[in-house]
Amino acid sequence: MKESEYRVSVFGFTQPNELWEHILYIVDINAEAESSVATGVEVSGEQRIHACGRAQAWKDIKTLLLEERKKGLDANGINNS
């Protein structure tokens, strides 16, 4: 996709969206899995730092997706409080 083709409004859907729910589920389970690795007793030092970074990356992805969703709702004139 080209940047000029990106439309945040596609995130402003109003009906339940099964694909959206699945995407958020995948992000959540991966964040949880990476957090479990990071806090495991067998992980130490640089491995723990790397695992923490991976867990945080999944959380950042979810935050980004939710921000785009809010922008999409706003762009479509939908007040999502």
Residue pairs with C-beta under 8 A, 6 or more apart in sequence:
8 68
8 71
8 72
8 75
9 72
9 75
9 76
10 72
11 68
11 69
11 71
11 72
11 73
12 69
12 72
12 73
12 74
12 75
12 76
12 78
13 20
13 72
14 76
14 78
20 69
23 65
24 62
24 65
27 58
27 61
27 62
27 65
28 62
30 58
31 55
31 58
31 59
31 62
34 51
34 54
34 55
34 58
35 55
37 43
37 51
37 54
37 55
38 48
38 51
38 52
38 54
38 55
40 51
43 51
70 80
73 79
73 80
74 80
